[in-house]
Amino acid sequence: MSSVKEDVKDTWLGFCEAAQDRWGNFVQFLRETWPLLLLLFAGLMLVWWLADPPPPKRIVMATGTEGGSYQMLAKKYVDYFAKKGITIELVPSRGAQENIARLSDRKDPVQAGFVQAGIYNPTGIAGIISLGSVAYEPIWFFYRGPALEASHFHFQGDRLKKLLSMKTSIGDVGSGTHSQALHILKAAGLEQYIPQFLTLSSADGVNALLRGEIDVLFLVDQLESPNIQKLLSDPKLNLIGFNRAEAYTRILPYLEILTVPTASFSLVRDFPPQTIQLLSTTTQLLVDDRMHPALQYLFLEAAEAINGKQSFFAKRGEFPKFNRSAFPESPVAARFEKSGAPPIMNYLPFWVAEFIHRMFILIVPFLAFAYPIVSSLPNYRYKRVQARINKMYGALWTFEQELAANFDPDQCGVYLSKINQMEADALSIKVPKKLASDYYSLRSSMDYVRNCLIRGERPYLATERAASSTKTDAQL
């Protein structure tokens, strides 16, 4: 039993000695090479800052009209980003066309905005990339009046012409609603009706329909928006479905089909009275292509957290999705679609995770440059110590040559002081174990010279006398 204890004790002592030795070598290594290590670290920081600067802490985002669904959605993004230490400044706009114009203007501070899919032609527009779709925006046709029955009417043929001959608003010119209405009407071959339509803003159109000032309202907005909820809650209003929705999606590929089951909007009213199909565009999240990748990841995370929840039309995890944008898809969005956000962002605060992620990207190429230098530092240290030992050997050899040529017995005290100083200098050297044999060989040589002087053997005097005798014989 005692032998086992002794073995454990010896093993532990050996481990401690090895650890102490390694730590001592490491500390000495840092003391001798810290200027070079500091220079390498400063170089890494410079490359990190210039090649991939940190993301800004402020973003300007264009939304839409005051009180609209885009603004409501953007406020959720503001709250999400605020938790990550980033401020989003919201800028109201007249709609998607203005958002696109501001994003494409390289001097405009706007870096992000919501835009309806399908209202623009991206040809000739540069500097904008898509982070995907984040929500459905159904196309709604609300109407009032006893002449039309929701159970009979669909968006087609003579009945549609009858509807469109009534007082109808198709949205303010330049708005997403107006642009979508033109696409739908042209696809249905009803261009001749366009000049007679009213072009009220969304808010004005909703109020006019509720007051009975108009008969039909074309509106593109999210289900959760206050405008849509007002219209759905009015029992005097009905909703038109698209029974040829599939055909429209072939003509206008950016559109999607949403199904509204019977009575799903109101069981009490039995509204709608039968299952209908709605056409829907989507809300696109567009950003300036110069936006920092970390902020793009954060927008995608926000979209996943805010818009990825299950809703009336969307399944859980359906948004963001990346297959409906006419603008180029962001490379960051492509990576996010394939593998999600970098895992480190799930466990660390945003700024810490972003710093580590950028450092990891830079550290690999940096090490390709720094590794040969760093790996040479231990050899540099060994060579440096070896050079000092060799230098002391040279000084000792020179000293011996001087003693052999000019030995003075009365100066033995001076000689011993010089030897002692040499040894003190040798003791000040921090020698790695690899050079221990050379070090102790130097110390032994110094000790030999000292002992010769102390014992009075005076080999240098003997050498001097032999040299003098030789000289005398030569003279005789």
C-alpha positions as CSV (number, residue, x, y, z in Angstrom):
1,M,0.0,0.0,0.0
2,S,2.9,2.3,0.9
3,S,4.5,1.7,-2.5
4,V,1.3,2.8,-4.2
5,K,1.2,6.0,-2.2
6,E,4.8,6.6,-3.0
7,D,4.1,6.1,-6.7
8,V,1.2,8.5,-6.6
9,K,3.3,11.0,-4.7
10,D,6.2,10.7,-7.2
11,T,3.9,11.0,-10.1
12,W,2.3,14.1,-8.6
13,L,5.7,15.7,-7.8
14,G,6.8,14.9,-11.4
15,F,3.7,16.5,-12.8
16,C,4.2,19.6,-10.6
17,E,7.8,20.0,-11.5
18,A,7.1,19.6,-15.3
19,A,4.3,22.2,-15.0
20,Q,6.5,24.6,-13.1
21,D,9.3,24.2,-15.6
22,R,7.0,24.8,-18.5
23,W,5.4,27.8,-16.8
24,G,8.8,29.2,-16.1
25,N,9.9,28.8,-19.7
26,F,6.7,30.4,-20.9
27,V,7.2,33.4,-18.6
28,Q,10.7,33.8,-19.6
29,F,9.7,33.5,-23.3
30,L,7.2,36.3,-22.8
31,R,9.8,38.5,-21.1
32,E,12.2,38.1,-23.9
33,T,9.9,38.3,-26.9
34,W,7.0,40.5,-25.8
35,P,7.9,43.4,-28.2
36,L,7.5,41.1,-31.2
37,L,4.3,39.5,-29.8
38,L,2.9,43.0,-29.1
39,L,3.8,44.0,-32.7
40,L,2.0,40.9,-34.1
41,F,-1.1,41.6,-31.9
42,A,-1.2,45.3,-33.1
43,G,-1.0,44.1,-36.7
44,L,-3.9,41.7,-36.1
45,M,-6.0,44.5,-34.6
46,L,-5.2,46.8,-37.5
47,V,-6.2,44.2,-40.0
48,W,-9.3,43.4,-38.1
49,W,-10.3,47.1,-37.9
50,L,-9.5,48.0,-41.5
51,A,-10.5,44.8,-43.3
52,D,-13.7,44.2,-41.4
53,P,-14.7,47.1,-39.2
54,P,-17.3,46.6,-36.5
55,P,-21.0,47.2,-37.3
56,P,-22.5,50.7,-36.6
57,K,-24.8,51.1,-33.6
58,R,-27.4,53.0,-35.6
59,I,-29.5,52.1,-38.6
60,V,-32.0,54.2,-40.6
61,M,-35.0,52.3,-41.8
62,A,-37.8,53.5,-44.1
63,T,-41.3,52.2,-43.2
64,G,-44.4,53.6,-44.9
65,T,-47.3,55.8,-44.0
66,E,-47.9,56.8,-40.4
67,G,-49.9,54.2,-38.6
68,G,-49.6,51.7,-41.4
69,S,-48.7,48.0,-41.1
70,Y,-45.1,48.5,-42.1
71,Q,-44.6,51.0,-39.3
72,M,-46.2,48.6,-36.8
73,L,-43.9,45.8,-37.9
74,A,-40.8,48.1,-37.9
75,K,-41.5,49.0,-34.3
76,K,-41.1,45.4,-33.4
77,Y,-37.7,45.3,-35.1
78,V,-36.8,48.5,-33.2
79,D,-37.5,46.7,-29.9
80,Y,-35.6,43.6,-31.0
81,F,-32.5,45.5,-32.0
82,A,-32.6,47.7,-28.9
83,K,-32.1,44.5,-26.8
84,K,-28.9,43.9,-28.9
85,G,-27.6,47.4,-28.2
86,I,-28.4,48.8,-31.7
87,T,-30.8,51.7,-32.5
88,I,-33.1,51.7,-35.5
89,E,-34.3,55.1,-36.5
90,L,-37.7,54.8,-38.4
91,V,-38.3,57.2,-41.2
92,P,-41.9,57.4,-42.6
93,S,-42.4,57.4,-46.3
94,R,-45.2,57.5,-48.9
95,G,-44.7,53.8,-49.7
96,A,-42.6,51.2,-51.5
97,Q,-41.6,53.3,-54.4
98,E,-40.0,55.9,-52.1
99,N,-38.4,53.2,-50.0
100,I,-36.7,51.7,-53.1
101,A,-35.6,55.2,-54.4
102,R,-34.0,56.0,-51.0
103,L,-32.3,52.6,-50.7
104,S,-30.8,52.9,-54.2
105,D,-29.5,56.4,-53.5
106,R,-25.9,55.9,-52.3
107,K,-26.0,59.3,-50.4
108,D,-29.2,58.6,-48.6
109,P,-28.8,57.3,-45.0
110,V,-31.6,54.8,-45.3
111,Q,-30.2,51.3,-45.1
112,A,-33.3,49.1,-44.8
113,G,-37.0,49.2,-45.8
114,F,-40.1,47.1,-46.3
115,V,-41.5,46.8,-49.8
116,Q,-44.3,44.8,-51.4
117,A,-43.1,42.2,-53.9
118,G,-44.2,42.8,-57.5
119,I,-44.6,46.6,-57.5
120,Y,-41.3,47.3,-59.1
121,N,-39.0,46.3,-61.9
122,P,-35.5,46.0,-60.5
123,T,-33.9,46.4,-63.9
124,G,-31.4,49.3,-63.7
125,I,-31.7,49.5,-59.9
126,A,-28.3,48.8,-58.2
127,G,-27.2,48.7,-54.6
128,I,-30.2,46.8,-53.1
129,I,-30.3,43.2,-51.9
130,S,-33.0,41.2,-50.4
131,L,-33.2,39.5,-47.0
132,G,-36.3,37.6,-48.1
133,S,-40.0,37.8,-47.5
134,V,-41.2,38.4,-43.9
135,A,-45.0,38.4,-44.2
136,Y,-48.0,37.9,-46.4
137,E,-49.9,40.9,-47.7
138,P,-53.3,39.7,-49.0
139,I,-55.0,41.6,-51.8
140,W,-58.4,42.6,-50.5
141,F,-61.6,43.6,-52.5
142,F,-64.2,44.9,-50.0
143,Y,-67.5,46.1,-51.2
144,R,-70.9,47.1,-49.8
145,G,-74.5,47.1,-51.2
146,P,-77.4,44.7,-51.5
147,A,-76.9,44.2,-55.2
148,L,-73.9,41.9,-54.6
149,E,-74.0,38.6,-52.7
150,A,-70.7,37.3,-51.3
151,S,-71.8,33.8,-51.8
152,H,-72.2,34.3,-55.5
153,F,-69.7,36.9,-56.5
154,H,-66.2,36.1,-57.6
155,F,-63.5,38.2,-59.3
156,Q,-64.3,37.4,-62.9
157,G,-66.4,38.1,-66.0
158,D,-69.5,40.3,-66.3
159,R,-70.1,40.4,-62.6
160,L,-66.6,41.9,-62.1
161,K,-67.3,44.6,-64.7
162,K,-70.5,45.4,-62.9
163,L,-68.6,45.8,-59.7
164,L,-66.0,48.0,-61.3
165,S,-68.5,50.2,-62.8
166,M,-69.4,51.3,-59.3
167,K,-67.5,54.0,-57.3
168,T,-64.2,52.2,-56.6
169,S,-60.9,53.3,-55.0
170,I,-57.6,51.5,-56.0
171,G,-55.2,53.3,-53.8
172,D,-53.1,56.4,-53.9
173,V,-50.8,56.8,-57.0
174,G,-47.3,55.6,-56.1
175,S,-48.5,53.3,-53.3
176,G,-48.1,49.6,-53.3
177,T,-51.9,49.2,-53.3
178,H,-52.2,51.2,-56.5
179,S,-49.4,49.3,-58.2
180,Q,-50.9,45.9,-57.4
181,A,-54.4,47.0,-58.5
182,L,-53.0,48.0,-61.9
183,H,-51.3,44.6,-62.3
184,I,-54.5,42.7,-61.4
185,L,-56.7,44.8,-63.7
186,K,-54.3,44.6,-66.6
187,A,-54.0,40.8,-66.2
188,A,-57.8,40.6,-66.2
189,G,-58.0,42.8,-69.4
190,L,-59.8,45.7,-67.7
191,E,-57.4,48.6,-68.5
192,Q,-60.3,50.7,-69.9
193,Y,-61.7,51.0,-66.4
194,I,-58.6,52.4,-64.8
195,P,-59.2,56.1,-65.5
196,Q,-62.5,56.1,-63.8
197,F,-61.3,54.8,-60.5
198,L,-60.6,56.9,-57.4
199,T,-57.1,57.1,-56.0
200,L,-57.7,57.6,-52.3
201,S,-55.0,56.8,-49.7
202,S,-55.5,53.6,-47.7
203,A,-56.8,55.5,-44.6
204,D,-59.1,57.8,-46.6
205,G,-60.4,54.8,-48.7
206,V,-61.2,52.8,-45.6
207,N,-63.1,55.7,-44.0
208,A,-64.9,56.4,-47.2
209,L,-66.1,52.8,-47.5
210,L,-67.2,52.6,-43.9
211,R,-69.2,55.9,-44.3
212,G,-70.8,54.6,-47.6
213,E,-69.1,57.3,-49.7
214,I,-67.6,54.6,-52.1
215,D,-68.8,51.2,-53.0
216,V,-65.6,49.2,-53.5
217,L,-62.2,49.4,-52.0
218,F,-59.0,47.7,-53.3
219,L,-56.5,47.4,-50.5
220,V,-53.2,45.5,-50.0
221,D,-52.3,45.1,-46.4
222,Q,-51.5,42.6,-43.7
223,L,-54.4,40.9,-41.9
224,E,-53.3,42.4,-38.5
225,S,-53.4,46.0,-39.7
226,P,-56.0,48.3,-38.1
227,N,-57.5,49.1,-41.5
228,I,-58.2,45.5,-42.4
229,Q,-59.6,44.8,-39.0
230,K,-62.0,47.7,-39.2
231,L,-63.3,46.4,-42.6
232,L,-63.6,42.8,-41.5
233,S,-65.6,43.8,-38.4
234,D,-68.2,45.8,-40.3
235,P,-71.2,43.5,-41.1
236,K,-72.3,45.7,-44.0
237,L,-69.1,44.9,-45.9
238,N,-68.3,41.8,-47.9
239,L,-65.2,40.3,-49.4
240,I,-64.5,39.1,-53.0
241,G,-62.6,35.9,-53.6
242,F,-60.5,34.9,-56.6
243,N,-61.8,31.6,-58.0
244,R,-59.2,31.9,-60.8
245,A,-56.3,32.5,-58.4
246,E,-54.1,29.9,-59.9
247,A,-54.2,31.6,-63.3
248,Y,-53.2,34.9,-61.8
249,T,-50.2,33.3,-60.0
250,R,-49.0,32.0,-63.4
251,I,-49.3,35.5,-65.0
252,L,-47.9,37.3,-62.0
253,P,-45.4,34.8,-60.5
254,Y,-44.7,36.8,-57.4
255,L,-48.3,36.2,-56.2
256,E,-49.3,33.5,-53.8
257,I,-52.7,31.9,-53.0
258,L,-54.1,32.1,-49.5
259,T,-57.2,30.1,-48.5
260,V,-59.8,31.5,-46.2
261,P,-62.1,28.8,-44.8
262,T,-65.8,29.4,-44.3
263,A,-66.6,31.6,-41.2
264,S,-62.9,31.8,-40.3
265,F,-63.1,35.6,-40.0
266,S,-66.2,35.5,-37.9
267,L,-68.2,32.4,-36.7
268,V,-71.0,34.7,-35.4
269,R,-71.5,36.3,-38.8
270,D,-70.6,33.2,-40.7
271,F,-68.1,35.3,-42.6
272,P,-67.0,34.6,-45.2
273,P,-70.1,32.4,-46.0
274,Q,-68.0,30.0,-48.1
275,T,-64.3,29.1,-48.5
276,I,-62.6,31.6,-50.7
277,Q,-59.2,32.1,-52.2
278,L,-57.3,35.4,-51.9
279,L,-54.3,36.5,-53.9
280,S,-51.4,37.7,-51.8
281,T,-48.1,39.5,-52.3
282,T,-45.4,39.4,-49.7
283,T,-43.5,42.0,-47.6
284,Q,-39.9,42.1,-48.7
285,L,-37.1,43.2,-46.4
286,L,-34.6,45.0,-48.6
287,V,-31.3,46.5,-47.4
288,D,-28.4,48.5,-48.8
289,D,-25.8,46.0,-50.2
290,R,-23.2,47.9,-48.1
291,M,-24.9,46.9,-44.8
292,H,-22.5,45.1,-42.4
293,P,-23.0,41.3,-42.5
294,A,-23.5,41.2,-38.8
295,L,-26.5,43.6,-39.0
296,Q,-27.9,41.5,-41.9
297,Y,-27.7,38.4,-39.7
298,L,-29.5,40.4,-36.9
299,F,-32.3,41.4,-39.3
300,L,-32.7,37.8,-40.3
301,E,-32.8,36.7,-36.7
302,A,-35.4,39.4,-35.9
303,A,-37.5,38.2,-38.9
304,E,-37.3,34.7,-37.6
305,A,-38.3,35.7,-34.1
306,I,-41.0,38.2,-35.1
307,N,-42.4,36.9,-38.3
308,G,-41.6,33.2,-37.9
309,K,-44.5,32.7,-35.5
310,Q,-47.6,30.9,-36.6
311,S,-50.4,33.3,-37.8
312,F,-53.7,33.1,-39.6
313,F,-52.1,32.6,-43.0
314,A,-48.5,31.5,-42.1
315,K,-47.2,28.3,-40.5
316,R,-44.7,28.4,-37.8
317,G,-41.2,29.0,-39.2
318,E,-42.5,29.8,-42.7
319,F,-40.9,33.3,-42.6
320,P,-38.4,34.5,-43.5
321,K,-38.4,32.8,-46.9
322,F,-36.2,33.5,-49.8
323,N,-37.8,32.5,-53.1
324,R,-40.0,35.5,-54.1
325,S,-37.7,38.5,-54.5
326,A,-36.9,40.1,-57.8
327,F,-33.8,41.7,-56.2
328,P,-30.6,39.8,-55.8
329,E,-30.5,37.7,-52.6
330,S,-28.0,38.7,-50.0
331,P,-25.1,36.2,-49.6
332,V,-25.7,36.5,-45.9
333,A,-29.4,35.5,-46.4
334,A,-28.2,32.5,-48.6
335,R,-26.0,31.3,-45.7
336,F,-28.7,31.9,-43.2
337,E,-31.2,29.9,-45.3
338,K,-28.8,27.0,-45.5
339,S,-27.4,26.9,-42.0
340,G,-28.9,29.6,-39.9
341,A,-27.0,32.3,-37.9
342,P,-23.5,31.4,-36.6
343,P,-24.0,29.2,-33.5
344,I,-21.9,31.6,-31.4
345,M,-24.6,34.2,-31.7
346,N,-27.1,32.0,-29.9
347,Y,-25.0,31.8,-26.7
348,L,-23.2,35.2,-26.4
349,P,-24.3,38.8,-26.4
350,F,-24.4,40.2,-29.9
351,W,-21.4,42.5,-29.7
352,V,-19.2,39.7,-28.1
353,A,-20.4,37.1,-30.6
354,E,-19.8,39.5,-33.5
355,F,-16.3,40.3,-32.4
356,I,-15.4,36.7,-32.0
357,H,-16.9,35.7,-35.3
358,R,-15.0,38.4,-37.1
359,M,-11.8,37.5,-35.3
360,F,-12.2,33.9,-36.3
361,I,-12.6,34.8,-40.0
362,L,-9.5,36.9,-39.8
363,I,-7.4,34.7,-37.6
364,V,-6.9,31.9,-40.1
365,P,-5.2,34.0,-42.8
366,F,-3.4,36.0,-40.2
367,L,-1.9,32.8,-38.7
368,A,-0.7,31.8,-42.1
369,F,1.5,34.9,-41.9
370,A,2.2,34.9,-38.1
371,Y,2.8,31.2,-37.6
372,P,6.4,31.1,-39.1
373,I,7.3,34.0,-36.9
374,V,5.8,32.7,-33.7
375,S,7.2,29.2,-34.3
376,S,10.7,30.7,-34.7
377,L,10.5,32.5,-31.4
378,P,11.6,29.6,-29.2
379,N,14.6,28.9,-31.5
380,Y,15.3,32.6,-31.4
381,R,15.4,32.4,-27.6
382,Y,17.7,29.4,-27.6
383,K,20.0,31.0,-30.1
384,R,20.1,34.2,-28.1
385,V,21.0,32.3,-24.9
386,Q,23.6,30.2,-26.8
387,A,25.1,33.4,-28.2
388,R,25.5,34.8,-24.6
389,I,27.2,31.5,-23.5
390,N,29.5,31.6,-26.5
391,K,30.3,35.2,-25.8
392,M,31.3,34.4,-22.2
393,Y,33.4,31.5,-23.4
394,G,35.2,34.0,-25.7
395,A,35.7,36.4,-22.8
396,L,37.1,33.6,-20.6
397,W,39.4,32.4,-23.4
398,T,40.7,36.0,-23.9
399,F,41.2,36.3,-20.1
400,E,43.3,33.1,-20.1
401,Q,45.4,34.3,-23.0
402,E,46.1,37.6,-21.1
403,L,47.1,35.6,-18.0
404,A,49.4,33.4,-20.1
405,A,51.1,36.4,-21.7
406,N,51.2,38.9,-18.8
407,F,50.7,37.0,-15.5
408,D,51.5,39.0,-12.4
409,P,51.4,37.1,-9.1
410,D,50.7,40.3,-7.2
411,Q,47.4,40.7,-9.2
412,C,45.8,37.4,-8.2
413,G,43.1,39.2,-6.2
414,V,42.2,41.2,-9.3
415,Y,42.2,38.1,-11.4
416,L,39.9,36.3,-8.9
417,S,37.5,39.3,-8.8
418,K,37.3,39.3,-12.6
419,I,36.5,35.6,-12.6
420,N,33.9,36.0,-9.9
421,Q,32.2,38.8,-12.0
422,M,32.2,36.5,-15.0
423,E,30.4,33.9,-13.0
424,A,27.9,36.4,-11.6
425,D,27.1,37.4,-15.1
426,A,26.6,33.8,-16.0
427,L,24.3,33.3,-13.1
428,S,22.0,36.1,-14.3
429,I,21.2,34.2,-17.5
430,K,17.9,32.4,-17.6
431,V,18.9,29.2,-19.3
432,P,16.3,26.7,-20.7
433,K,17.0,23.0,-19.9
434,K,17.9,22.4,-23.5
435,L,21.1,24.4,-23.0
436,A,21.9,23.3,-19.4
437,S,24.9,21.2,-20.5
438,D,26.6,24.2,-22.3
439,Y,25.8,26.4,-19.3
440,Y,27.3,24.2,-16.7
441,S,30.3,23.5,-19.0
442,L,30.9,27.3,-19.0
443,R,30.6,27.4,-15.2
444,S,33.0,24.5,-14.8
445,S,35.6,26.2,-17.0
446,M,35.3,29.4,-14.9
447,D,35.7,27.4,-11.8
448,Y,38.8,25.6,-13.2
449,V,40.5,28.9,-13.8
450,R,39.6,30.2,-10.4
451,N,40.8,27.0,-8.6
452,C,44.1,27.2,-10.4
453,L,44.6,30.7,-9.1
454,I,43.5,29.9,-5.6
455,R,45.6,26.7,-5.2
456,G,48.7,28.6,-6.1
457,E,49.5,26.2,-9.0
458,R,50.0,29.3,-11.1
459,P,50.0,27.6,-14.5
460,Y,50.2,31.0,-16.1
461,L,53.3,31.8,-14.1
462,A,54.8,28.5,-15.1
463,T,54.0,29.3,-18.7
464,E,55.6,32.7,-18.2
465,R,58.8,31.2,-16.8
466,A,59.0,28.7,-19.5
467,A,58.7,31.4,-22.0
468,S,61.4,33.5,-20.2
469,S,63.8,30.4,-20.1
470,T,63.3,29.8,-23.7
471,K,64.1,33.4,-24.4
472,T,67.3,33.3,-22.2
473,D,68.6,30.1,-23.9
474,A,68.1,31.7,-27.2
475,Q,70.1,34.7,-26.2
476,L,73.0,32.5,-24.9
